[in-house]
Amino acid sequence: MSHDLGEFLRSRRARVRPEDVGLPAGGRRRVAGLRREELALLAGVSVDYYVRLEQGRTPAVSDAVLDAVARVLRLDETERSHLRNLVRPARRRRPASQRVRPGLSRLLEMAGDLPAFVMGRRSDILAWNPLADAVYDFSSMQPAERNSARHTFLRPEARLFYRDWPAVAADMVAFLRLDAGRYPDDAELAALIGELSMKDDTFRTLWAEHTVLEKTYGAKLINHPVVGELDLAYESLRPSGDPDLTLAMYTAAAGSPTEERLRLLASWAASPDHDQHDHDQQPDHDQPANPGFRA
């Protein structure tokens, strides 16, 4: 964990230019960004103390010091939370088992006109409604295969399925990095990160950037094999009492082609022989049979 803390702080120092914090910009620098002594001066701590902080040797660091360092590094709220998690591992609770309570399952059922699903730690997909299944094909997979990160990086079809794959990939790594800060002792998460690092160069590069991001809202641009392009907006909601779960709901602009295509997709999914329709209703352009979550 001290390694992660040091790498995170060094990566944040590298992105702050001296002139951004009132320091002279001149002179040769071996590395980009602020030097340790510069950050220490601006944060009001000794250089030795800051060095020990980067090395993870200050377990009793105060909130005031962390706030000062965060201010100099211009950390946002998500990054500040991640910094606190890295500095104070002893305060972290152990991850509980992942389950979707009945009330949350009922919400999925009631959101019948919207693709909706529940994602847990490690980007595991835990529950979904029929329209989300029609978009992603969750039900065709074994439980261990229902994982957004594995799909994004290990399935070649994902690069066709997501029209903005580079952005999806960067966001996924940032979500996992935040999760790793919350649960450094999660063996399954560590195994997932190790697997992705071994098998995908892009994941390995993005992981080294130490970017953290909270899943909140955004756009999802999908190339669906049956109905074509979907331009979706998503909202990610944290249910009260279940902070490790995320309820993701997709919407389409009123009157848009995507709204009509979602209606078509819902009708297709409700058809008893939609597996056959999967072959019969291909869009005009060539597509793989299903570039969604199908394994």
N, C-alpha and C positions, 0 to 999 in steps of 0.2 A: 504493500500500500504506500510506503514512503516513496517508492519509485514512481508510482502514479502521481502522487502529490508533486514531486519535483518536476516531472515531465509536464504536468498541467501548468504549474507556475511559470516554467521556462517558456512554454508555448504562448502564454498570455503576455509575458514580458516582451516576446519577440514581435508582437503586433502593435505595441505602443511606441510611437516615434518620440524621441526626446522633445522635439518642438511642440508636441501635443500637450506636454505637461510643463511647459515653460522653461525647458532646458535648452542650451545651445545645440544647434544641429550639426555643427562642424566637427572635424576630427575623424580619424580613421577608426572604424569599429570592426572588430573581428566577427561579431554576430549582430543581427538586426535587433532593433528594439532597445529597451532599457538595460543597463548594466545592473547587477545586484546592488552595488553601492548607491546608485542613483535611486533605485526603488526604495532602499532602506532609508535614505535621507528624506524622501518625499513622504514616506509612511511614518516617520518619526521613531524609527527603531535603529538599533545598531546593526552594522553590517554583519557582525558575527551572529546576532540573533536571527536575522533574516536568512543567513546561510543555513543555520540549524533548522529553521522552518522549512526550507526547501528540502532538506534531508529527512524531514519527518521526525526530528528530535526535540520537538517542543509540544508535548502532549497537553500541557496546561496553558496553551496560548489563549489569550483573552479575546472576547468579542471585539473589543476596541481595536486590537491589533489586526484582527481579521478584516474588520470593516475598513481600516486605513489601507491595508494592502489591496483590498477589493476596489476601493475608491481610486487609487493610483493606477491600477490595472484596467479600470473602467469595465468591471464585470457587471453583467446584467443580473437580474434576480436569480435566474436558473444557474448561472455560473457561481454566484455567491453561495447558493445552497449546496452545489457540488463541492466547492472548496471546504465548506464546513463538514460535509460528509467525509472528505478525504482526511481532514485534520483530526477529527474526533470519531474514529471507528468504534470506540468503546461504547458510545451512546446509541449505536444502531441496534435496532431490534432484529431478531432472527426472522427470516421470511416465513410466513405462514403458508399452509397449503392453499392452493388456488381453487376456488369454487365460485360458481355464479349462483347467488341466492335466488329463490323463486320470484321475488318481486322484479329483479333485473331481467330474468328470463321473460316475464310477462311484458315488460317494456319492449323487448325485442319483437314479441308477437304483435303488439299493438302498433308498431311502426311498420305496418305491412307495405305501405307505399314507398318506403325508403329503405335502401340497403343499410343494414345495421348489424354490428357484431361487437363482441366483447373481447378485448385483448388483455392478457395478463403480463406478468414479468417475462422477460426474455423474448418478448414479442410473440408469445404463444397465443393462438386463437382458441378461445374457450367456448364460445357460443355464437350463434348467428341466426338471422331470420332467412326465410326462403329467398327473398330478393338478393340479399348479400351472397347467398349460396349460388344464385344464378350468375352473379358477377364474378365470383372468385372460385366457385366449384369446391368449396371446403369439404363437402360430404363425400367426395370421391377419395379422400386421403385417409391414411391411418393416423391416429392421434399424434404420434411423434412427428409426423410430417407437417402438421398444421402450425407452421411457424413463419411469420412474415419475413424474418431476416434470412432464413434458409431459402425461401422462395426468391427473394430479391437477388441474392448473390449466387446461389448454386443452381438455379434453373435457367438455362440459356433463354427459354421462352419469355422470361420476365422482361428482357430488354425490348421485346416487341409489345408485350402486354402493357407496360408503362411507357407512354409516349415521352415522359420526362424522366426516364430512368436515372440519369445522373443525380437529379435532385432528390428522387425517392431514396436512392442509395445513400446519399450524404445524410439525409434526415434519419434514416434507419440506424446508421452508425452512431449518430449523436444521441438518439434515444437509448441505445444499448450502453453507451458510455455513461449516461446519467444513471441508468439502472445499476451498472457496475459500481458506481460510487455509493449508491444506497446499500447494496448488498455485496460487499467484497468477499464474503465467505460462501456465496452461492456457487456450489460446485457445478451445477448444471449450466449456469450462466458462463462460468469460466470455460467449461467444455465447449459450449457453443461458440464463444469468442475464439478459442483455439482452433476449432474446426474451420471457421470462416477465414481466419488468418492464414491457415495452411493452404486453403483451396482457392482463394480469390485474391489477386493482387490489388484490386481496387479497394476491397475491404481493408486490407493491411495498410494501404496508404492513408485512407480516411481515418482509421483507428489511431494512427500516429499523430494526427492533428489535434486530438484531445478536445474536439468540439462537443459541447453538450447542448441539448435542446429538449424542451418540454413539449410533449404532443398536445397541441391546443386546437388549432384550426388551420385550414389551408385548402389547396386545390389538388385534385387527383385526376390526371389525364390518362384515360384508359383506352386501349384499342381492343375492343371485345370481338371475339370471333363470330358472333351471331348477329349483333346489331350495329357493329362498327364503332365509331369514336364516341366516347362518353366524356363530357367535360363536367366533372363533379366538384362540388365543394364539400368539405367535411368539417364536422365539429367533433371534438374529442372531449368527453365529459367524464369526470372522476366521481363515481357514486359515493355518497356520504357513507362512511364506515368501511369502505373498501378502497383505500388509497392506491393499491397496487393494480387495480382494474381500470380499464379505460373503455367507455362506451363510445364507439365510433359510429356516427350517423352521416350518411351521404345525402346531399340534396342537389337538385338541378334547378336552374333558373326557370321561372314560370314562362311557359310558352316556348321554351327552347327545344331544338331538336333532341337534346339529351333527355328532356322530360318525356317526350314522345317515345324515345327508344327504351327508356326504363319501363314504360307501360307495355311496350312490345315484349321486352325481356320478361316481365312478370307473367304475361300471357303465355309466352313460350315455356317458362319454367313450370307453369301450372298444367301444361299439357302432359298427359300420361306417357306419351312417347317422345318426350323432348330430346332423349338421347339420339333418336333417329333424326329429329329436326336439326340437331347439331351438325349433321352431315348435309342435310338438304337445304338449309337456310344460310349457307355461307355468304358473306358479303362479296361484292364483285371482285375485290382485290384478293390476291392469294394470301391465305392465312394458314398457320398450323391448326390442327383440329381443335385445340383449346389451349391458348397460352396463358390461362389463368393459373389457379393453384393446383390443377390436376397433376399428380405425380406420375 
